[in-house]
Amino acid sequence: MPAVPTLLLFFLLASMSAHDFHVSYGRLAVEGTTAVMRIRFFQEDLVEAIQAEHGEEFELAATTRADSVAQAYIGRRLRVAAAAQPLRMVVRASGEDLSGKEPMWWYLLEFTASTPITDVDITNALLFETFDDQKNIVQMQHFPSEKTWSFYFTPDSDRFSVTMP
């Protein structure tokens, strides 16, 4: 095989995503005035999205600086509101998850309200600007009722609202 087509094929294959789908997965617990979410992303997908928006190299790391950059990105695309008021979001922790075939990265996000949360409105457009086939799944549980909901966010359906029991 000639060198040019071989190199072209190499770079084409190297630039393809290692996984066939783009998805984030979050679990949200709501109790009193606090909501806490653990959200996971494919590492390469999150890096690509943040670098495209941030305009410079970005490396995932469990550091204050990396978490700050990620918090800014996440905060622009993930909105959790209660009583029609956006809740303040803070990244409390982050880390690598190598339990599956593809490296994942997780964040622990804390949302706070000034009064007990009785309804939740979630807008989740994470990575939609980067991947046309991106899907975001959030499972939510309210305490003390233990009532659960599951939400499937797509570019055409990026917002859901529920009232707590």
N, C-alpha and C positions, 0 to 999 in steps of 0.2 A: 504494500500500500504506500503511495507517495506520502512524503512528510507533511505537506500542507493539509491534505484532508485528514490525516491522522491527528495532527495538532488541533484542527478545527473540531473534530469529533471529541477529543479529550476535553477541550474547554467547554463545549456544549454540554457534555455529560457532567462535568465538574460543577457547572453553574446550576444544574437542576437540583431541586430540593431532594433531600434524602428520604423524605416521607411523602406519601401520596395525598395527604389531606392537611388542611390547616385548621386547627381548633385550639381554643383555650378552654380550660375547665376550672370553674370556681365553686367553692362551697361557702355560703354566707349564713352566719348565725346571728339572729337578732334577739336581743334581750334588753329591756329597759331603755336606756338612752344610748346604747352602744350596738353597733353592728360590726362583725369581724368577718373578713373574707380571706380565704387562702385560695389564690389563683395560680394556675400553672400554664406555662407556654412551652412550645418547642423553642429551645435556645436560639437556634439560627433564625427562626421567624421573628422573634422579639428583637434580636440584634439588628436584623435588616430593617424593621420598622423604625426603631429608634434612630439608627444611623441616617435613614432617609429624612426623618424629620429634624434631627439635631444638626445634620450637615457636617458631621465629623465622625471619626472612628469612635466606636463605643464598645466596651468590653464588659460583659456581665461579671459582677463581683459583689460579694457581700460587704460592701464598703459604703460609708456615708455618701461619698460623691456619686457612685454608680446608682445607689438607691434614690438619690435626689433627682438624677436625670430620668430614671425610670418612673418615679412618682410624678414628675411633670408630664411625661408622655401619657401615663395611665390616667391621670387626673383630667386630661383633655378629652379622653374618649370613654371613660367609665364614670357615670354620674349616678350616685345613689342619693335620693331625696326622701324626706319624710315631711308630711304636712306642707307639701309644695316648696320646701326649703332644702337646697342642696346641703348634704352633710359634709363636714370637714373630713378629708381623708389624709391619713398618715401611713407611710410604710413603716411597719414595726420590725420586720425581719425579712430576710431573703436567703435563698440558697439554691444549690444545685440538686437535682434529683436524677439519679442515674439508674433507677429501678427498672426501666423499660429498655426497649431497643434504641430509642432516640434520647439524647440528653435533653432534659427539661429544666426549666428554671421556675421557682415559685416565689411568691411574695405573700406576706401576711399584711393585710390592709385593715386599718381600724377606721371606722366612721363614727363620728359622735354627733349627737343631737342635744339640744338644750332641754327638751322635754321627752318623756317616754315615746318611743316610736310605735305608732298605731297603724300606720300605712307606709308602704314602700313603693317608690317609683324608681326603676332601674333603667338607665340607658347604657347599653354596652356596644360600642362601635370599635372595640380594640382590634387592630390589625386590618380592618376593612379597607383602609386606604392602601394597603400593601398587597393584599391577596383577594382576588375576586371571589374565591371559593371559601373564604374564612367563615367559620362558625364559632360561636361562643356559647358555652353551656354553663348555666349557674343553677345550682341546687340551693334552695334557701330553707332554713328551719327557724321557726319562732319558738322562743322559750318564754314562759314555762309551758305553753300549750303543746309543744312538739309537733305542731302542724307543719307540713312540708310542701314546697312548691318546686317545680322544675321549669326552667326557662331556656328556650333555644333561640338565640339571637342570630339573625342573618342581616345582610345589608338592607334587605327589604322590610325587616321586622326587628328593629334594634331597641325597642322599648316595651317594658311590661310594668304593670302596677297591680298591687294587691293590698287588701285591708287585713290587718291582723285580727285573729279571733278574740 
